[in-house]
Amino acid sequence: MRVDRDRTLHLEEHEAGLLRQLVDETRILLEADVPRQDPVIARLFPDAYDDPEQAQTYHDMVGGELRNEKLSALRRVTDSLGPSGRADLALDDDLASAWLAWLTDVRLAVGTRLGVTEETMGADVDPESPDAPAYEVLHWLGWIQESIIERLAPPGGD
């Protein structure tokens, strides 16, 4: 994976394949009727209020719109990856925003399922741990996200 100065994201076939799989899993999560109490759904759609009644009213008013925004970004990412093979994506502002939104969501989902904390995020993971591959994917997704953000910054850091 690399992002060129012209903001083209280059993904090898195995990288694009893994991202396609994560996109499919994200779609299933967003389209399923998962209760708000599910830790991942609670993280992706946090309560805006501490009061349960106000929180429910907020979700009733904007929950569908937030879900639609996430699904819209997901469609852009899906379309940009294509159905198979390697992928070379020209990241205009809209596509970059969709990628960053999706990467944030998928990292939150994976991190929540792993129970990641600030301490565990920076700690070495035992390579023999059953969670080691998921941590590797989580860190890799963060690296992609950081690489895209770096390319969005104006030259010279202005």
Phi and psi in degrees as GROMACS dihedral restraints (atoms count N, CA, C in turn):
[ dihedral_restraints ]
;  ai    aj    ak    al  type     phi  dphi    fc
    3     4     5     6     1  -153.7    20    10
    4     5     6     7     1   154.0    20    10
    6     7     8     9     1  -121.2    20    10
    7     8     9    10     1   117.8    20    10
    9    10    11    12     1   -75.1    20    10
   10    11    12    13     1   166.8    20    10
   12    13    14    15     1   -58.6    20    10
   13    14    15    16     1   -29.5    20    10
   15    16    17    18     1   -81.7    20    10
   16    17    18    19     1    10.3    20    10
   18    19    20    21     1    67.7    20    10
   19    20    21    22     1    34.5    20    10
   21    22    23    24     1   -95.4    20    10
   22    23    24    25     1   123.5    20    10
   24    25    26    27     1   -92.4    20    10
   25    26    27    28     1   121.8    20    10
   27    28    29    30     1  -108.9    20    10
   28    29    30    31     1   123.4    20    10
   30    31    32    33     1  -122.6    20    10
   31    32    33    34     1   129.9    20    10
   33    34    35    36     1   -69.2    20    10
   34    35    36    37     1   164.2    20    10
   36    37    38    39     1   -56.0    20    10
   37    38    39    40     1   -44.8    20    10
   39    40    41    42     1   -68.6    20    10
   40    41    42    43     1   -33.5    20    10
   42    43    44    45     1   -68.7    20    10
   43    44    45    46     1   -47.3    20    10
   45    46    47    48     1   -62.7    20    10
   46    47    48    49     1   -37.0    20    10
   48    49    50    51     1   -63.0    20    10
   49    50    51    52     1   -43.9    20    10
   51    52    53    54     1   -64.1    20    10
   52    53    54    55     1   -41.7    20    10
   54    55    56    57     1   -64.9    20    10
   55    56    57    58     1   -38.5    20    10
   57    58    59    60     1   -61.2    20    10
   58    59    60    61     1   -41.1    20    10
   60    61    62    63     1   -63.7    20    10
   61    62    63    64     1   -42.8    20    10
   63    64    65    66     1   -66.7    20    10
   64    65    66    67     1   -35.9    20    10
   66    67    68    69     1   -62.2    20    10
   67    68    69    70     1   -44.6    20    10
   69    70    71    72     1   -61.9    20    10
   70    71    72    73     1   -42.7    20    10
   72    73    74    75     1   -66.4    20    10
   73    74    75    76     1   -37.1    20    10
   75    76    77    78     1   -65.2    20    10
   76    77    78    79     1   -42.4    20    10
   78    79    80    81     1   -60.1    20    10
   79    80    81    82     1   -46.1    20    10
   81    82    83    84     1   -58.4    20    10
   82    83    84    85     1   -45.2    20    10
   84    85    86    87     1   -61.3    20    10
   85    86    87    88     1   -45.3    20    10
   87    88    89    90     1   -73.2    20    10
   88    89    90    91     1   -28.2    20    10
   90    91    92    93     1   -91.2    20    10
   91    92    93    94     1   -16.6    20    10
   93    94    95    96     1   -76.0    20    10
   94    95    96    97     1   158.3    20    10
   96    97    98    99     1   -90.1    20    10
   97    98    99   100     1    70.9    20    10
   99   100   101   102     1   -90.8    20    10
  100   101   102   103     1   132.3    20    10
  102   103   104   105     1   -63.7    20    10
  103   104   105   106     1   150.0    20    10
  105   106   107   108     1   -60.4    20    10
  106   107   108   109     1   -20.2    20    10
  108   109   110   111     1   -76.5    20    10
  109   110   111   112     1   -15.8    20    10
  111   112   113   114     1   -58.5    20    10
  112   113   114   115     1   131.3    20    10
  114   115   116   117     1   -56.0    20    10
  115   116   117   118     1   -38.2    20    10
  117   118   119   120     1   -70.6    20    10
  118   119   120   121     1   -44.9    20    10
  120   121   122   123     1   -62.6    20    10
  121   122   123   124     1   -41.7    20    10
  123   124   125   126     1   -61.3    20    10
  124   125   126   127     1   -33.5    20    10
  126   127   128   129     1   -76.4    20    10
  127   128   129   130     1   -38.6    20    10
  129   130   131   132     1   -76.0    20    10
  130   131   132   133     1   -28.6    20    10
  132   133   134   135     1  -129.7    20    10
  133   134   135   136     1    69.4    20    10
  135   136   137   138     1   -67.4    20    10
  136   137   138   139     1   154.3    20    10
  138   139   140   141     1   -67.4    20    10
  139   140   141   142     1   140.0    20    10
  141   142   143   144     1   -90.7    20    10
  142   143   144   145     1   -11.4    20    10
  144   145   146   147     1  -136.6    20    10
  145   146   147   148     1   148.7    20    10
  147   148   149   150     1   -74.4    20    10
  148   149   150   151     1   -34.5    20    10
  150   151   152   153     1   -67.9    20    10
  151   152   153   154     1   123.1    20    10
  153   154   155   156     1   -58.0    20    10
  154   155   156   157     1   -38.4    20    10
  156   157   158   159     1   -67.0    20    10
  157   158   159   160     1   -43.4    20    10
  159   160   161   162     1   -66.6    20    10
  160   161   162   163     1   -38.7    20    10
  162   163   164   165     1   -61.5    20    10
  163   164   165   166     1   -43.4    20    10
  165   166   167   168     1   -64.3    20    10
  166   167   168   169     1   -41.7    20    10
  168   169   170   171     1   -61.0    20    10
  169   170   171   172     1   -43.2    20    10
  171   172   173   174     1   -59.7    20    10
  172   173   174   175     1   -48.1    20    10
  174   175   176   177     1   -63.6    20    10
  175   176   177   178     1   -38.0    20    10
  177   178   179   180     1   -63.0    20    10
  178   179   180   181     1   -37.1    20    10
  180   181   182   183     1   -77.9    20    10
  181   182   183   184     1   -42.8    20    10
  183   184   185   186     1  -120.0    20    10
  184   185   186   187     1    -5.9    20    10
  186   187   188   189     1   -57.9    20    10
  187   188   189   190     1   -43.8    20    10
  189   190   191   192     1   -64.9    20    10
  190   191   192   193     1   -39.2    20    10
  192   193   194   195     1   -66.1    20    10
  193   194   195   196     1   -42.1    20    10
  195   196   197   198     1   -62.8    20    10
  196   197   198   199     1   -43.5    20    10
  198   199   200   201     1   -61.7    20    10
  199   200   201   202     1   -43.3    20    10
  201   202   203   204     1   -62.9    20    10
  202   203   204   205     1   -38.2    20    10
  204   205   206   207     1   -62.8    20    10
  205   206   207   208     1   -43.8    20    10
  207   208   209   210     1   -64.6    20    10
  208   209   210   211     1   -41.8    20    10
  210   211   212   213     1   -67.6    20    10
  211   212   213   214     1   -35.0    20    10
  213   214   215   216     1   -64.3    20    10
  214   215   216   217     1   -45.5    20    10
  216   217   218   219     1   -61.6    20    10
  217   218   219   220     1   -41.2    20    10
  219   220   221   222     1   -61.3    20    10
  220   221   222   223     1   -40.7    20    10
  222   223   224   225     1   -62.8    20    10
  223   224   225   226     1   -41.4    20    10
  225   226   227   228     1   -62.2    20    10
  226   227   228   229     1   -43.4    20    10
  228   229   230   231     1   -63.3    20    10
  229   230   231   232     1   -46.5    20    10
  231   232   233   234     1   -57.2    20    10
  232   233   234   235     1   -49.5    20    10
  234   235   236   237     1   -60.6    20    10
  235   236   237   238     1   -38.7    20    10
  237   238   239   240     1   -71.3    20    10
  238   239   240   241     1   -30.5    20    10
  240   241   242   243     1   -74.6    20    10
  241   242   243   244     1   -27.8    20    10
  243   244   245   246     1    74.7    20    10
  244   245   246   247     1   173.8    20    10
  246   247   248   249     1   -79.2    20    10
  247   248   249   250     1   -23.8    20    10
  249   250   251   252     1  -166.0    20    10
  250   251   252   253     1   171.4    20    10
  252   253   254   255     1    77.1    20    10
  253   254   255   256     1  -170.8    20    10
  255   256   257   258     1   -71.2    20    10
  256   257   258   259     1   167.1    20    10
  258   259   260   261     1  -139.0    20    10
  259   260   261   262     1   135.2    20    10
  261   262   263   264     1  -125.3    20    10
  262   263   264   265     1   112.0    20    10
  264   265   266   267     1  -114.6    20    10
  265   266   267   268     1   125.6    20    10
  267   268   269   270     1   -84.0    20    10
  268   269   270   271     1   109.1    20    10
  270   271   272   273     1   -87.7    20    10
  271   272   273   274     1    86.6    20    10
  273   274   275   276     1   -71.5    20    10
  274   275   276   277     1   176.4    20    10
  276   277   278   279     1   -58.2    20    10
  277   278   279   280     1   -43.1    20    10
  279   280   281   282     1   -65.4    20    10
  280   281   282   283     1   -44.8    20    10
  282   283   284   285     1   -68.5    20    10
  283   284   285   286     1   -39.7    20    10
  285   286   287   288     1   -60.8    20    10
  286   287   288   289     1   -41.4    20    10
  288   289   290   291     1   -62.8    20    10
  289   290   291   292     1   -41.5    20    10
  291   292   293   294     1   -62.9    20    10
  292   293   294   295     1   -45.2    20    10
  294   295   296   297     1   -61.6    20    10
  295   296   297   298     1   -45.5    20    10
  297   298   299   300     1   -64.6    20    10
  298   299   300   301     1   -39.2    20    10
  300   301   302   303     1   -64.0    20    10
  301   302   303   304     1   -46.4    20    10
  303   304   305   306     1   -66.2    20    10
  304   305   306   307     1   -43.4    20    10
  306   307   308   309     1   -59.9    20    10
  307   308   309   310     1   -39.4    20    10
  309   310   311   312     1   -61.5    20    10
  310   311   312   313     1   -47.7    20    10
  312   313   314   315     1   -61.9    20    10
  313   314   315   316     1   -46.5    20    10
  315   316   317   318     1   -69.3    20    10
  316   317   318   319     1   -34.8    20    10
  318   319   320   321     1   -67.5    20    10
  319   320   321   322     1   -38.9    20    10
  321   322   323   324     1   -63.0    20    10
  322   323   324   325     1   -42.1    20    10
  324   325   326   327     1   -63.9    20    10
  325   326   327   328     1   -49.4    20    10
  327   328   329   330     1   -64.6    20    10
  328   329   330   331     1   -46.2    20    10
  330   331   332   333     1   -61.5    20    10
  331   332   333   334     1   -39.0    20    10
  333   334   335   336     1   -65.8    20    10
  334   335   336   337     1   -45.6    20    10
  336   337   338   339     1   -62.2    20    10
  337   338   339   340     1   -32.7    20    10
  339   340   341   342     1   -82.3    20    10
  340   341   342   343     1   -13.2    20    10
  342   343   344   345     1    71.6    20    10
  343   344   345   346     1    34.9    20    10
  345   346   347   348     1   -66.0    20    10
  346   347   348   349     1   137.9    20    10
  348   349   350   351     1  -124.1    20    10
  349   350   351   352     1   174.2    20    10
  351   352   353   354     1   -58.0    20    10
  352   353   354   355     1   -38.5    20    10
  354   355   356   357     1   -67.3    20    10
  355   356   357   358     1   -45.6    20    10
  357   358   359   360     1   -74.5    20    10
  358   359   360   361     1   -25.8    20    10
  360   361   362   363     1   -64.7    20    10
  361   362   363   364     1   -37.7    20    10
  363   364   365   366     1   -93.2    20    10
  364   365   366   367     1    -7.2    20    10
  366   367   368   369     1   -81.8    20    10
  367   368   369   370     1   155.6    20    10
  369   370   371   372     1   -71.8    20    10
  370   371   372   373     1   136.5    20    10
  372   373   374   375     1   -99.7    20    10
  373   374   375   376     1   133.8    20    10
  375   376   377   378     1   -60.5    20    10
  376   377   378   379     1   120.4    20    10
  378   379   380   381     1   -59.6    20    10
  379   380   381   382     1   -19.6    20    10
  381   382   383   384     1   -86.3    20    10
  382   383   384   385     1    -8.6    20    10
  384   385   386   387     1   -66.9    20    10
  385   386   387   388     1   141.7    20    10
  387   388   389   390     1   -64.8    20    10
  388   389   390   391     1   -18.9    20    10
  390   391   392   393     1   -87.4    20    10
  391   392   393   394     1    -7.3    20    10
  393   394   395   396     1   -55.9    20    10
  394   395   396   397     1   -46.4    20    10
  396   397   398   399     1   -61.7    20    10
  397   398   399   400     1   -38.6    20    10
  399   400   401   402     1   -66.0    20    10
  400   401   402   403     1   -38.8    20    10
  402   403   404   405     1   -64.2    20    10
  403   404   405   406     1   -39.8    20    10
  405   406   407   408     1   -61.3    20    10
  406   407   408   409     1   -43.5    20    10
  408   409   410   411     1   -63.6    20    10
  409   410   411   412     1   -43.9    20    10
  411   412   413   414     1   -57.9    20    10
  412   413   414   415     1   -46.8    20    10
  414   415   416   417     1   -66.3    20    10
  415   416   417   418     1   -39.1    20    10
  417   418   419   420     1   -63.3    20    10
  418   419   420   421     1   -43.8    20    10
  420   421   422   423     1   -60.7    20    10
  421   422   423   424     1   -39.0    20    10
  423   424   425   426     1   -63.7    20    10
  424   425   426   427     1   -37.6    20    10
  426   427   428   429     1   -66.5    20    10
  427   428   429   430     1   -40.8    20    10
  429   430   431   432     1   -61.2    20    10
  430   431   432   433     1   -47.1    20    10
  432   433   434   435     1   -59.8    20    10
  433   434   435   436     1   -46.3    20    10
  435   436   437   438     1   -62.5    20    10
  436   437   438   439     1   -39.9    20    10
  438   439   440   441     1   -63.5    20    10
  439   440   441   442     1   -40.4    20    10
  441   442   443   444     1   -65.9    20    10
  442   443   444   445     1   -45.6    20    10
  444   445   446   447     1   -59.6    20    10
  445   446   447   448     1   -42.6    20    10
  447   448   449   450     1   -59.5    20    10
  448   449   450   451     1   -38.0    20    10
  450   451   452   453     1   -75.8    20    10
  451   452   453   454     1   -20.2    20    10
  453   454   455   456     1   -80.1    20    10
  454   455   456   457     1   -22.5    20    10
  456   457   458   459     1   -67.4    20    10
  457   458   459   460     1   142.5    20    10
  459   460   461   462     1   -63.3    20    10
  460   461   462   463     1   149.2    20    10
  462   463   464   465     1   -57.2    20    10
  463   464   465   466     1   138.6    20    10
  465   466   467   468     1    82.6    20    10
  466   467   468   469     1     3.8    20    10
  468   469   470   471     1    73.3    20    10
  469   470   471   472     1    15.3    20    10
